């Protein structure tokens, strides 16, 4: 399996992953979440060619690719969205939740 470069952007409310997937169709994408590990796997398949063609140069990658991204625990895992653009860029949006700040707790008596 081969991994490719990707970008991660973050704000106070979300994390956005941009993953360029050249020559990939939506059906070959497999996106899974196991605990806080986001895994994206896809396959690039070379089109069928005539039997009498002999390769003169082969540099394109035609196998399975895999990207694993460790997510923070402070996200809404059930609200993660994945979209594939017409330019074959996979956009994964991960909503974050804010941790409480400066909350004053009342102390109760146990008597």
C-alpha positions in Angstrom: 0.0 0.0 0.0 1.1 3.5 -0.7 0.3 6.7 1.0 0.1 10.2 -0.6 0.4 13.7 0.8 -2.6 15.5 2.1 -3.4 18.8 3.8 -5.1 19.5 7.2 -6.6 22.8 8.1 -8.1 23.6 11.5 -10.3 26.3 13.1 -12.0 26.6 16.4 -15.0 24.7 15.0 -13.7 22.2 12.6 -10.9 20.2 11.0 -10.8 19.9 7.2 -8.7 17.3 5.4 -7.9 17.8 1.7 -6.8 14.6 -0.1 -6.1 14.7 -3.8 -7.2 11.4 -5.4 -6.2 11.5 -9.1 -7.9 8.9 -11.3 -10.2 7.6 -8.5 -13.9 7.0 -8.6 -16.2 7.3 -5.7 -17.0 3.6 -5.6 -13.4 2.6 -4.9 -13.2 4.7 -1.8 -13.4 3.1 1.6 -13.5 5.5 4.6 -13.6 4.1 8.1 -13.3 5.4 11.6 -11.9 3.1 14.4 -11.9 5.0 17.7 -10.2 8.2 16.7 -8.2 6.8 13.7 -9.7 7.9 10.3 -8.6 5.6 7.5 -9.1 6.2 3.8 -8.3 3.4 1.4 -8.8 3.5 -2.4 -7.7 1.6 -5.5 -6.5 2.9 -8.8 -7.1 0.5 -11.5 -5.5 0.7 -14.9 -8.0 0.4 -17.7 -8.0 -2.7 -19.8 -5.6 -2.4 -22.8 -5.2 -4.4 -25.9 -3.1 -7.5 -25.4 -0.5 -6.6 -28.1 0.5 -3.3 -26.3 4.0 -3.4 -24.8 4.8 -0.9 -22.0 7.5 1.7 -23.0 7.3 3.6 -19.8 5.3 2.8 -16.6 5.4 5.5 -13.9 1.7 5.7 -12.8 0.7 4.0 -9.6 -2.0 1.3 -10.1 -2.5 -0.3 -6.7 -4.1 0.3 -3.3 -3.5 3.5 -1.4 -4.1 4.2 2.3 -4.0 7.2 4.5 -4.5 7.1 8.2 -5.2 10.3 10.2 -5.2 10.5 14.0 -8.1 12.7 15.1 -8.3 14.5 18.4 -10.8 13.2 20.9 -12.7 16.5 21.0 -14.7 16.1 17.8 -18.2 15.0 16.9 -17.3 11.6 15.3 -20.9 10.9 14.2 -21.0 14.2 12.2 -17.9 13.7 10.1 -18.6 14.3 6.4 -16.7 13.2 3.3 -17.2 14.8 -0.2 -15.5 14.1 -3.5 -15.2 17.1 -5.8 -15.4 16.8 -9.6 -11.6 17.5 -9.5 -11.2 14.3 -7.4 -10.3 16.0 -4.2 -11.6 14.3 -1.1 -12.8 16.8 1.5 -13.3 15.4 5.0 -14.9 17.8 7.4 -14.6 17.0 11.1 -16.7 19.2 13.4 -15.1 20.0 16.8 -16.7 20.6 20.1 -15.5 23.2 22.5 -14.3 22.3 25.9 -15.9 24.3 28.6 -13.9 27.2 29.9 -14.3 29.1 33.2 -17.3 27.3 34.6 -17.9 27.8 38.3 -19.1 24.8 40.1 -21.3 24.9 43.1 -20.2 22.9 46.1 -23.0 21.0 47.9 -23.0 19.8 51.4 -23.4 16.1 52.0 -24.8 16.5 55.5 
